[in-house]
Amino acid sequence: MNFAVIIAEELSISAAQVQSALDLLTEGATVPFIARYRKERTGELDEIQLRQIADRATYLGELMDRKQTVLDAIEAQDKLTDKLRAKIEQTLSKTELEDLYLPYRPKRRTRATLAKEKGLEPLAKAIAALNQSGKSAGSLETLAESYVSAEKEVASAEEALKGASDILAEGVAEQAALRSHIRHLLLTKGLFTSQIKDDYPEGSTKFEMYRSYQIAVPKIAPHNLLALLRGEKEGLLKFSLSFDEDQILGYLESTQIKTKDKFVRAFYQTMLKDAFNRLMKSSLTNEVIAEKKAWADEASISTFEANLKNLLLSAPAGMKPTLGIDPGFRTGCKVAAISETGKFLEYQAIFPHTGEGKRQAAAK
């Protein structure tokens, strides 16, 4: 993975600039030092661009390490195909990487695990084959009868079908493409809602504007989201991410159900609802909230940074003309003049220690 090329494309700058910045960072130089004293090496990159390069390089480095761990873990299970390896190696997202790894991650004993131990995986595969082929199944209970076993603790055909459903539901919940699509739906169509708990009467908290609050996930302001999360943490607010569950179940059915057989369709509809509600909804909701919180944190830091910059650049002695000098030997002393209203007037480099300024003046 060529970090310089990836970051250059994302930031719309040259790979040579990025590589120079990465080399300096690797040597131990700080972002302010590079921005101030190594402009000639980075092609005049400013502190904001350098910080973006540093942060993205850190992210990609962590991603590379995690990829290797994931590849090793899947290979140890002898399940690493060329197609899966290519997907893992090409991804630039930690979230997508974890989605790809989910089916191979070591699990605690789940309902699907127990069903497999009872020998119900062939039944699950048989039902999946019926769904794909579109063949008429008749009653699925008849198909499940041969899996009833006192020895394996499968008491009835209904219990066998429930175990097969658990196996199929886990398979659906671990599909990276499905998780990605539903996550996108939550981010674009979901609603953040909140209510103040009944223990707190009107006017008794600092979160009154969130007493009965609802806003689309894409439209929420960073400070509003952070306030909602604070209110929830302090035990004053009930905060949640709501969405149209029927839309998501409709999407799952449209992508997963292939047959027209009414028995298999009914089985799959129940299974998909269980897969979403039991295995996907909670984790995907938490992922979306975490993603939006990270966005809100970054936006709030940027706002604080801008406010601090304005404060530091405000006139220290009131409305007076100001002359600022940044001393330097090799590149000269930079002089900037600011009017009494803070308007930039002029900038010039002078060389009082070498007489360069006098020579330049005489040459004119």
Disulfide bonds with the S-S distance in Angstrom:
none
